[in-house]
Amino acid sequence: EIVGVHLEGPFISEHKVGAQHPQFVQRPTVDKIKSFQEVANGLIKIITYAPEVDGATETLKTMKNDIIFSIGHTVATFDQANTAVSHGAKHITHLYNAATGFQHREPGVFGAAWLNQGLHTEMIVDGVHSHPASIALAY
């Protein structure tokens, strides 16, 4: 039995597509998400999205009570990530990968994840995607 779906895209940054094909990247809208949700029989529980993309903030504000919005595949700044959290984003998709990293003058998504204790964060801890020291820093 499928209890839920994590939709990792297509509402992501064209600069952080990862293994996804750039031609399928889209701007998020409430109507698009409702359409996907209809096809998925209401099983979409988490959506990875890039908060800096046009339409992301309004879509998050409207849909945050129905779906968990997860920051990922993004070039969001620290401030953009924090704004997303203040509007209802609750999750970070695979910390360190396909997102802005930590810099001392621009803490990026990692900095926002580190300072917002209420965020749930997932990581790929296979020894390839994240160095063991990076994994230790996250804990």
C-alpha positions in Angstrom: 0.0 0.0 0.0 1.4 3.4 -1.0 0.8 5.8 1.9 2.3 8.9 0.4 4.4 10.4 -2.4 7.3 12.8 -2.2 7.2 14.8 -5.5 10.9 15.8 -5.9 10.3 18.3 -8.7 9.3 19.7 -11.2 9.1 23.0 -9.1 12.9 23.3 -8.8 15.7 25.6 -9.9 16.9 25.1 -13.5 20.4 25.5 -12.0 20.1 22.5 -9.6 18.2 19.9 -11.6 20.4 17.0 -10.5 19.3 13.8 -12.3 16.1 15.5 -13.6 15.8 16.7 -17.2 15.8 20.5 -17.4 13.0 20.6 -19.9 10.5 19.4 -17.3 11.3 22.2 -14.7 8.2 24.3 -14.1 7.1 27.2 -12.0 4.8 26.2 -9.2 1.1 27.2 -9.1 -1.7 26.0 -7.0 -3.6 24.7 -10.1 -0.6 22.6 -11.2 -0.2 21.1 -7.7 -4.0 20.4 -7.5 -3.7 18.7 -11.0 -0.8 16.5 -9.9 -2.7 15.7 -6.6 -5.7 14.6 -8.6 -3.6 12.3 -10.8 -1.9 10.9 -7.6 -5.3 10.3 -5.9 -4.4 12.7 -3.1 -1.2 10.8 -2.2 1.3 13.7 -2.6 2.4 14.5 0.9 5.7 16.3 0.3 6.8 18.5 -2.6 10.5 19.6 -3.1 10.6 23.1 -4.4 12.9 26.0 -4.9 11.7 28.9 -2.9 13.4 31.5 -5.1 11.4 30.5 -8.2 8.6 32.8 -9.4 5.3 31.6 -7.9 6.8 29.6 -5.1 5.9 31.9 -2.2 2.3 32.3 -3.1 1.9 28.6 -3.8 3.5 27.7 -0.5 1.2 30.1 1.4 -1.9 28.7 -0.2 -1.0 25.0 0.0 1.0 24.7 3.2 -1.8 23.1 5.1 -2.3 20.4 2.5 1.2 19.4 1.6 4.6 19.6 3.3 6.9 21.9 1.3 10.5 20.8 1.3 13.3 23.2 0.2 15.6 21.5 -2.3 17.1 21.6 -5.8 17.6 25.3 -5.2 19.9 28.3 -5.4 18.1 30.0 -2.6 20.0 32.4 -0.4 19.9 32.1 3.4 17.3 34.9 3.5 15.1 33.2 0.8 15.3 29.9 2.7 14.4 31.6 6.0 11.5 33.4 4.3 10.2 30.1 3.0 10.3 28.7 6.5 8.5 31.7 7.9 5.8 31.1 5.3 5.4 27.4 6.1 8.2 25.3 4.5 8.9 22.5 7.0 11.6 20.2 5.4 14.9 20.2 3.6 15.5 17.7 0.8 18.9 16.0 1.0 20.9 18.6 2.8 24.2 19.6 1.0 23.1 18.2 -2.3 21.5 20.2 -5.1 21.3 23.3 -2.9 23.3 26.3 -1.8 26.0 25.4 0.6 27.5 27.3 3.6 29.7 30.2 3.0 30.8 32.6 5.8 29.1 35.6 4.1 26.2 33.6 2.7 25.1 30.7 4.9 22.7 29.4 2.2 20.2 26.6 2.7 22.5 24.8 5.0 22.7 27.8 7.3 18.9 28.1 7.3 18.6 24.4 8.1 21.1 24.7 10.9 19.4 27.7 12.6 15.7 26.7 12.2 15.3 23.9 14.7 11.8 23.0 13.6 12.8 21.9 10.1 13.1 18.3 9.3 16.1 17.5 7.2 17.1 14.5 5.2 20.6 13.6 4.0 22.1 11.1 1.7 24.7 9.4 3.9 26.2 6.9 1.4 29.8 8.2 1.7 29.6 9.6 -1.8 27.1 12.4 -1.6 28.2 13.7 1.8 31.6 13.5 3.5 31.5 11.9 7.0 32.5 15.2 8.6 29.6 17.0 6.9 27.3 14.3 8.2 28.6 14.9 11.7 28.2 18.6 11.4 24.5 18.2 10.6 24.0 16.2 13.8 
